[in-house]
């Protein structure tokens, strides 16, 4: 294992002497000191560094990658031979492998994960979420709340504001069911359904308007429609800080013979259900990338194109 720079013969001799010596009886914690220390005990070698620092690794001293959520006391293994390590408390350059994640919630939780290297943004939540129809003022969209109980870290809002495709995504939304959402308060991220995603349209109306017996999740009162033809978008109202998941009404109308009745009301509650499992690409400028990594904590990646929505027992009416 190599740290920061290659060692000359004298330095290497010092380290070899240390590693061959008896381990100290009392460990000295390295929680508030700069740099890295090597500690040896009966279990082998570990890296000790400040709890406030980020650990980076490189094989060539040129390309550095983050080791996310690395704890002080990280074990050194044989496969890390010839690897360089260093710590930073702030970033002046953009390391590889930076991933950020936040959790929002309404009746249950959803997570947003952003991969800085590729710009990939994943939005993952529960199966068979219900959407209501909104047609006031010439709009035609299906919608639902995403963050009424948990606002998250602000990562989603940051990406919406700094997205280099923000105007393109917004213009697409205005054309796809949101024609009156022209205010600067509204931001949009157009989404793509992942392969495991299911979108379902309700086909059976209740006997009494407002009843929910024909809109229960996972029931035979729904049929699967082609998610590849459905327009999905994550959008935000900056005036109230709410984030919504939406479906373009025209894209649904093109796939069904009659509009899904849902609960029979004018809002057609739960007329559409869909698994919350989406992705998009959010390009950022280099300046915004550097700004983002100063604001949010890097995380271990959890999601990719093969991710799936989790099973959820929906409360009555949801």
C-alpha positions as CSV (number, residue, x, y, z in Angstrom):
1,X,0.0,0.0,0.0
2,X,1.4,3.4,-0.9
3,X,0.4,6.7,0.5
4,X,0.5,10.1,-1.3
5,X,3.9,9.6,-2.9
6,X,6.3,6.7,-3.7
7,X,8.8,6.0,-0.9
8,X,12.5,6.3,-1.1
9,X,14.8,3.6,0.5
10,X,15.1,5.4,3.8
11,X,11.4,6.0,4.2
12,X,10.6,2.4,3.2
13,X,13.1,1.2,5.9
14,X,11.4,3.2,8.6
15,X,8.0,1.8,7.6
16,X,9.3,-1.8,7.5
17,X,10.8,-1.3,10.9
18,X,7.6,0.0,12.3
19,X,5.5,-2.8,10.8
20,X,7.9,-5.3,12.3
21,X,7.7,-3.9,15.7
22,X,5.3,-4.7,18.5
23,X,1.9,-3.0,18.3
24,X,1.4,-0.4,21.0
25,X,-0.7,-1.4,24.0
26,X,-2.9,1.6,23.7
27,X,-4.3,2.7,20.4
28,X,-4.2,6.4,19.7
29,X,-7.3,7.5,17.9
30,X,-6.9,9.5,14.7
31,X,-10.2,11.4,14.7
32,X,-9.0,15.0,14.5
33,X,-5.6,14.9,12.8
34,X,-4.9,15.6,9.2
35,X,-3.6,12.8,6.9
36,X,-3.5,9.1,7.3
37,X,-2.0,6.8,9.8
38,X,-1.4,3.0,9.5
39,X,-2.4,1.0,12.6
40,X,-1.4,-2.7,13.1
41,X,-3.2,-5.0,15.5
42,X,-3.8,-8.8,15.7
43,X,-6.3,-8.6,12.8
44,X,-3.9,-6.9,10.4
45,X,-3.5,-3.3,9.1
46,X,-6.1,-0.6,9.1
47,X,-6.2,3.0,7.8
48,X,-6.8,5.6,10.5
49,X,-8.0,9.1,9.5
50,X,-10.1,12.0,10.7
51,X,-13.9,11.3,10.9
52,X,-14.4,14.6,9.1
53,X,-12.3,13.6,6.1
54,X,-13.1,11.8,2.8
55,X,-10.9,9.0,1.7
56,X,-9.7,8.9,-1.9
57,X,-7.8,6.2,-3.7
58,X,-5.7,6.0,-7.0
59,X,-3.5,3.6,-8.9
60,X,-1.6,6.3,-10.8
61,X,-1.7,9.5,-8.7
62,X,-3.7,11.1,-11.6
63,X,-7.2,9.7,-11.4
64,X,-8.6,9.7,-7.8
65,X,-11.8,7.9,-6.8
66,X,-13.9,8.4,-3.7
67,X,-14.3,5.5,-1.2
68,X,-17.7,6.5,0.0
69,X,-18.8,6.1,3.6
70,X,-15.3,4.8,4.4
71,X,-14.9,4.6,8.2
72,X,-11.6,5.3,10.0
73,X,-10.2,1.9,10.8
74,X,-10.7,0.7,7.2
75,X,-9.0,-2.7,6.8
76,X,-6.2,-2.9,4.3
77,X,-6.3,-6.1,2.2
78,X,-3.9,-7.8,-0.2
79,X,-5.8,-6.6,-3.3
80,X,-5.1,-3.0,-2.4
81,X,-1.3,-3.4,-3.0
82,X,0.2,-0.7,-5.1
83,X,-2.8,1.6,-4.4
84,X,-2.4,5.2,-3.3
85,X,-4.6,6.8,-0.6
86,X,-5.1,10.3,0.6
87,X,-7.7,12.2,2.6
88,X,-9.4,15.6,1.9
89,X,-11.8,17.6,4.0
90,X,-13.0,19.8,1.0
91,X,-12.8,19.1,-2.7
92,X,-10.9,21.3,-5.2
93,X,-11.3,18.8,-8.0
94,X,-13.9,16.2,-8.9
95,X,-13.1,12.6,-7.9
96,X,-14.5,9.6,-9.7
97,X,-17.3,7.5,-8.3
98,X,-19.2,10.2,-6.6
99,X,-22.8,9.2,-5.8
100,X,-25.4,11.1,-3.8
101,X,-28.7,10.0,-2.4
102,X,-31.7,11.4,-0.5
103,X,-35.0,10.1,0.8
104,X,-38.4,11.8,0.5
105,X,-41.7,10.5,1.8
106,X,-45.5,11.0,1.7
107,X,-47.4,7.9,2.8
108,X,-44.2,6.0,2.3
109,X,-40.6,6.6,1.2
110,X,-38.8,7.1,-2.2
111,X,-35.1,7.6,-2.8
112,X,-33.4,9.7,-5.4
113,X,-29.8,8.8,-6.3
114,X,-27.5,10.8,-8.5
115,X,-24.3,9.4,-10.2
116,X,-22.0,12.3,-10.9
117,X,-19.8,10.5,-13.4
118,X,-22.6,9.7,-15.8
119,X,-25.3,12.2,-14.8
120,X,-27.7,9.2,-14.1
121,X,-30.5,10.0,-11.8
122,X,-32.6,7.2,-10.3
123,X,-35.9,7.6,-8.5
124,X,-37.0,4.5,-6.7
125,X,-40.0,3.8,-4.5
126,X,-43.0,1.5,-4.0
127,X,-45.0,-0.7,-6.3
128,X,-48.4,0.3,-7.7
129,X,-48.6,3.9,-6.6
130,X,-51.9,5.5,-7.4
131,X,-52.4,8.7,-9.5
132,X,-55.4,11.1,-9.7
133,X,-56.5,13.0,-12.8
134,X,-56.3,16.8,-13.0
135,X,-57.9,18.7,-15.9
136,X,-58.5,22.2,-14.6
137,X,-57.6,25.2,-16.7
138,X,-56.8,23.1,-19.8
139,X,-54.3,20.9,-18.1
140,X,-54.4,17.1,-18.6
141,X,-52.2,15.2,-16.2
142,X,-52.2,12.4,-13.6
143,X,-50.4,13.3,-10.4
144,X,-49.5,12.4,-6.8
145,X,-47.4,13.8,-3.9
146,X,-43.9,12.6,-3.2
147,X,-42.6,14.6,-0.2
148,X,-45.4,15.8,2.1
149,X,-43.9,13.9,5.1
150,X,-40.2,14.0,4.3
151,X,-38.5,16.7,2.3
152,X,-35.1,15.1,1.9
153,X,-31.7,16.9,1.7
154,X,-32.5,19.2,-1.2
155,X,-30.6,17.1,-3.7
156,X,-33.7,16.8,-6.1
157,X,-34.3,20.5,-6.0
158,X,-30.6,21.3,-6.6
159,X,-30.6,19.0,-9.7
160,X,-33.8,20.5,-11.1
161,X,-32.4,24.0,-10.7
162,X,-28.9,23.3,-12.2
163,X,-30.0,20.8,-14.9
164,X,-28.6,21.9,-18.2
165,X,-31.6,20.4,-19.9
166,X,-34.1,22.2,-17.6
167,X,-35.8,24.3,-20.3
168,X,-36.0,21.3,-22.6
169,X,-37.6,19.2,-19.9
170,X,-40.0,22.0,-19.0
171,X,-41.1,22.7,-22.6
172,X,-41.8,19.0,-23.1
173,X,-43.9,19.0,-19.9
174,X,-45.9,22.1,-21.1
175,X,-46.7,20.2,-24.3
176,X,-47.5,16.9,-22.6
177,X,-50.3,17.9,-20.2
178,X,-49.0,20.9,-18.1
179,X,-49.7,23.9,-20.4
180,X,-50.4,26.4,-17.5
181,X,-47.2,25.5,-15.5
182,X,-45.1,28.2,-17.1
183,X,-44.1,30.0,-13.9
184,X,-40.5,29.9,-12.9
185,X,-41.7,28.3,-9.7
186,X,-42.1,25.0,-11.5
187,X,-39.2,22.7,-12.4
188,X,-39.4,19.4,-14.3
189,X,-37.3,16.2,-14.8
190,X,-38.5,14.0,-17.6
191,X,-38.2,10.3,-16.6
192,X,-37.8,7.0,-18.3
193,X,-39.4,3.9,-16.8
194,X,-36.8,1.2,-15.9
195,X,-37.4,-2.3,-17.4
196,X,-39.1,-3.7,-14.2
197,X,-41.6,-0.9,-14.1
198,X,-45.3,-1.6,-14.5
199,X,-48.0,1.0,-15.4
200,X,-51.6,-0.1,-15.0
201,X,-54.9,1.4,-16.0
202,X,-58.1,0.9,-14.1
203,X,-61.0,-0.5,-16.1
204,X,-63.9,-1.0,-13.6
205,X,-65.9,1.8,-12.0
206,X,-67.4,1.4,-8.5
207,X,-71.2,1.1,-8.1
208,X,-71.1,4.2,-5.9
209,X,-69.0,7.3,-6.7
210,X,-66.1,7.6,-4.3
211,X,-66.0,3.9,-3.3
212,X,-62.5,2.3,-3.4
213,X,-63.4,-1.4,-3.9
214,X,-62.5,-1.3,-7.6
215,X,-59.2,0.6,-7.2
216,X,-57.3,-1.5,-4.7
217,X,-53.6,-2.0,-5.6
218,X,-52.6,-5.4,-7.1
219,X,-56.3,-6.2,-8.0
220,X,-57.7,-7.6,-11.2
221,X,-59.4,-4.2,-11.8
222,X,-56.3,-3.0,-13.6
223,X,-54.6,-3.9,-16.8
224,X,-50.9,-3.3,-17.7
225,X,-50.2,-0.7,-20.4
226,X,-47.0,-0.1,-22.3
227,X,-44.8,2.0,-20.0
228,X,-42.6,2.9,-23.0
229,X,-45.4,5.0,-24.4
230,X,-46.2,6.8,-21.1
231,X,-44.9,10.3,-20.4
232,X,-43.6,10.4,-16.8
233,X,-42.1,13.5,-15.1
234,X,-40.9,14.5,-11.7
235,X,-41.9,18.1,-11.0
236,X,-41.7,20.7,-8.2
237,X,-43.6,23.7,-7.1
238,X,-41.0,26.1,-5.6
239,X,-43.9,28.1,-4.0
240,X,-44.8,25.3,-1.6
241,X,-41.7,23.0,-1.9
242,X,-43.9,20.1,-2.9
243,X,-42.5,17.5,-5.3
244,X,-44.9,15.5,-7.5
245,X,-44.7,12.5,-9.8
246,X,-46.8,13.1,-12.9
247,X,-48.1,11.3,-16.0
248,X,-49.0,13.2,-19.2
249,X,-52.8,12.7,-19.8
250,X,-52.5,12.6,-23.6
251,X,-50.0,9.7,-23.3
252,X,-52.6,7.7,-21.3
253,X,-55.5,8.6,-23.6
254,X,-53.5,7.2,-26.6
255,X,-53.2,3.8,-24.8
256,X,-56.8,3.2,-23.6
257,X,-60.2,3.1,-25.2
258,X,-61.9,5.0,-22.4
259,X,-60.4,7.0,-19.6
260,X,-59.8,4.9,-16.4
261,X,-62.7,5.6,-14.1
262,X,-60.8,5.2,-10.8
263,X,-63.2,5.8,-7.9
264,X,-65.8,7.3,-10.2
265,X,-65.2,10.9,-9.1
266,X,-64.2,13.7,-11.4
267,X,-60.6,13.2,-10.2
268,X,-60.7,9.5,-11.1
269,X,-58.7,8.8,-8.0
270,X,-56.2,5.9,-8.5
271,X,-57.4,5.5,-12.1
272,X,-53.7,4.9,-13.0
273,X,-51.2,2.9,-10.9
274,X,-47.5,2.7,-11.5
275,X,-44.3,1.3,-9.9
276,X,-42.0,4.1,-8.9
277,X,-38.8,3.0,-10.6
278,X,-37.4,5.5,-13.0
279,X,-34.2,7.1,-14.3
280,X,-33.0,10.1,-16.3
281,X,-29.8,11.9,-17.1
282,X,-29.2,15.3,-15.5
283,X,-26.2,17.0,-17.0
284,X,-24.4,19.6,-14.9
285,X,-21.6,22.1,-15.6
286,X,-18.2,21.4,-14.0
287,X,-18.7,24.3,-11.7
288,X,-22.1,22.9,-10.5
289,X,-20.6,19.5,-10.0
290,X,-17.9,20.9,-7.8
291,X,-20.5,22.9,-5.9
292,X,-22.7,19.9,-5.5
293,X,-20.0,17.8,-3.9
294,X,-19.4,20.5,-1.3
295,X,-23.0,20.5,-0.3
296,X,-24.0,16.8,-0.2
297,X,-22.4,13.7,1.4
298,X,-21.2,11.0,-1.0
299,X,-22.8,7.6,-0.6
300,X,-22.4,4.0,-1.7
301,X,-24.3,3.4,-4.9
302,X,-27.5,1.4,-4.4
303,X,-29.4,1.7,-7.7
304,X,-28.9,0.9,-11.4
305,X,-31.0,-0.1,-14.5
306,X,-31.8,-3.4,-12.8
307,X,-33.4,-1.9,-9.7
308,X,-36.9,-2.8,-8.7
309,X,-39.7,-1.1,-6.8
310,X,-40.4,-2.5,-3.3
311,X,-43.7,-4.2,-2.4
312,X,-45.9,-1.9,-0.3
313,X,-49.3,-2.5,1.5
314,X,-51.2,0.5,0.5
315,X,-53.6,2.2,3.0
316,X,-57.2,2.2,2.1
317,X,-57.8,4.8,-0.7
318,X,-54.2,5.0,-1.7
